């Protein structure tokens, strides 16, 4: 995947940096950094590693093993202080392999433990009634983001299993066919943040119809296409009346996380679709595959990122006016007033989860950075589909710094991928455990991997 030189700015990164490279210099103000490819040569494994499963490619010195399998379509993950891994699923797994471990109970939410310390789950408990995407953990409370509400479960301090029924923290979210998933984040100060995706592609008069103009102003921005803040300790809150809009003009941000180091909320936005299909006079097949960018955003209170009026063009290195609102692929118009992303990923990679190494448990050069689960594209034809990886974004205490690169790849298992249905695995969640192990969940076969660096290598 290649991008042309950015005009009037820094050169756009053309190749994904390999994991051995340093984190890089701090980016200048407003710089758009680009992951330009998502592949790497598998490095030699550490002597203490077992055979790498599923032909995954890993950073030098890292190991991998299957922690659990066949659990359902994995979405977000969280790991408790004692090592209990919590997973939410949104459907059954498509797998011919037998599930493991044996799990008690029923439901789409799963708590998993490795009691014998061999790196594989050997005990688990299912609970909940409705699946979803969002999951966040604080102390002995587990928050769940279903499509129409956010729930809170109390957890037993010793077993890690839920105690009693769930409390409804927020409800009243619109019932929508597109972008209904609710990702959530906690700030540790009583704030609960909820992504409410846009119910359309670009707020057209007729959604996804070629040539249909956009509604101006777009009414979807009133209670959707943004991030809302609620009180984590309250129950019975209703959207949007009891919340505060943290950020507007965000099409859909499944990857949402609070970074403790700088006390800031971050998200990765899924960019719009079908520029070429809806507006062929301005965009050819190549532009349709490579535009717009997926964006890493710093969600300051009251921020606005311009959806649906604008999108970020990685080739032009700026926000430009959407064709539904008078754009021609180059015109900036009102879009110059909206903030730039911190990072611009290639189009359609579907960043679905974000995890910060706030406690600096990862070894250098990954310490203090962020990991992103790229679910993989469906609409990059005629180019091969891309993504299907865990990406690394370096951070300093001040924020994003330097170029991005693949952390773990080859989840799809076949190259090139022309159809996402051909992908063997698709990362849907990522979390960092208290021991520095990285957990990755898969939405295709319900697999969870545990990735770790042996201490002799990590130090």
Rosetta blueprint (number, residue, H / E / L):
1 X L
2 X L
3 X L
4 X L
5 X L
6 X L
7 X L
8 X L
9 X L
10 X L
11 X L
12 X L
13 X L
14 X L
15 X L
16 X L
17 X L
18 X L
19 X L
20 X L
21 X L
22 X L
23 X L
24 X L
25 X L
26 X L
27 X L
28 X L
29 X L
30 X L
31 X L
32 X L
33 X E
34 X L
35 X L
36 X L
37 X L
38 X L
39 X L
40 X L
41 X L
42 X L
43 X L
44 X L
45 X L
46 X L
47 X L
48 X L
49 X L
50 X L
51 X L
52 X L
53 X H
54 X H
55 X H
56 X L
57 X E
58 X L
59 X L
60 X L
61 X L
62 X E
63 X E
64 X E
65 X E
66 X E
67 X E
68 X E
69 X E
70 X L
71 X L
72 X L
73 X L
74 X E
75 X E
76 X E
77 X E
78 X E
79 X E
80 X L
81 X L
82 X L
83 X L
84 X L
85 X E
86 X E
87 X E
88 X E
89 X E
90 X L
91 X L
92 X L
93 X L
94 X L
95 X L
96 X L
97 X L
98 X L
99 X L
100 X E
101 X L
102 X L
103 X L
104 X E
105 X E
106 X L
107 X L
108 X L
109 X E
110 X E
111 X E
112 X E
113 X E
114 X L
115 X L
116 X L
117 X L
118 X L
119 X L
120 X L
121 X L
122 X L
123 X E
124 X E
125 X E
126 X E
127 X E
128 X L
129 X L
130 X L
131 X L
132 X L
133 X L
134 X E
135 X E
136 X E
137 X E
138 X E
139 X L
140 X L
141 X E
142 X E
143 X E
144 X E
145 X E
146 X L
147 X L
148 X L
149 X E
150 X E
151 X E
152 X E
153 X E
154 X E
155 X E
156 X L
157 X L
158 X L
159 X L
160 X L
161 X L
162 X E
163 X E
164 X E
165 X E
166 X E
167 X E
168 X E
169 X E
170 X E
171 X E
172 X L
173 X L
174 X L
175 X L
176 X L
177 X L
178 X L
179 X L
180 X L
181 X L
182 X L
183 X L
184 X E
185 X E
186 X E
187 X L
188 X L
189 X L
190 X L
191 X E
192 X E
193 X E
194 X E
195 X E
196 X E
197 X L
198 X L
199 X L
200 X L
201 X L
202 X L
203 X L
204 X E
205 X L
206 X L
207 X L
208 X L
209 X L
210 X L
211 X L
212 X L
213 X L
214 X E
215 X L
216 X L
217 X L
218 X L
219 X H
220 X H
221 X H
222 X L
223 X L
224 X L
225 X L
226 X E
227 X E
228 X E
229 X E
230 X E
231 X E
232 X L
233 X L
234 X L
235 X L
236 X L
237 X E
238 X E
239 X L
240 X L
241 X L
242 X L
243 X L
244 X E
245 X E
246 X E
247 X E
248 X E
249 X L
250 X L
251 X L
252 X L
253 X L
254 X L
255 X E
256 X E
257 X E
258 X E
259 X E
260 X L
261 X L
262 X L
263 X L
264 X E
265 X E
266 X E
267 X E
268 X E
269 X E
270 X L
271 X L
272 X L
273 X L
274 X L
275 X H
276 X H
277 X H
278 X H
279 X L
280 X L
281 X L
282 X L
283 X L
284 X L
285 X H
286 X H
287 X H
288 X H
289 X H
290 X H
291 X L
292 X L
293 X L
294 X E
295 X E
296 X E
297 X E
298 X E
299 X L
300 X L
301 X L
302 X L
303 X E
304 X E
305 X L
306 X L
307 X L
308 X L
309 X L
310 X E
311 X E
312 X E
313 X E
314 X L
315 X L
316 X L
317 X L
318 X E
319 X E
320 X E
321 X E
322 X L
323 X H
324 X H
325 X H
326 X L
327 X L
328 X L
329 X L
330 X L
331 X L
332 X L
333 X H
334 X H
335 X H
336 X H
337 X H
338 X L
339 X L
340 X L
341 X L
342 X L
343 X E
344 X E
345 X E
346 X L
347 X L
348 X L
349 X L
350 X L
351 X E
352 X E
353 X E
354 X E
355 X E
356 X E
357 X L
358 X L
359 X L
360 X L
361 X L
362 X L
363 X L
364 X L
365 X L
366 X L
367 X L
368 X L
369 X L
370 X E
371 X E
372 X E
373 X E
374 X E
375 X L
376 X L
377 X L
378 X L
379 X L
380 X L
381 X L
382 X L
383 X L
384 X L
385 X E
386 X L
387 X L
388 X L
389 X E
390 X E
391 X E
392 X E
393 X E
394 X E
395 X E
396 X E
397 X L
398 X L
399 X E
400 X E
401 X E
402 X E
403 X E
404 X E
405 X E
406 X E
407 X E
408 X E
409 X E
410 X L
411 X L
412 X L
413 X L
414 X L
415 X L
416 X L
417 X E
418 X L
419 X L
420 X H
421 X H
422 X H
423 X L
424 X L
425 X L
426 X L
427 X E
428 X E
429 X E
430 X E
431 X E
432 X E
433 X L
434 X L
435 X L
436 X L
437 X L
438 X E
439 X E
440 X E
441 X E
442 X E
443 X L
444 X L
445 X L
446 X L
447 X L
448 X E
449 X E
450 X E
451 X E
452 X E
453 X E
454 X L
455 X H
456 X H
457 X H
458 X H
459 X L
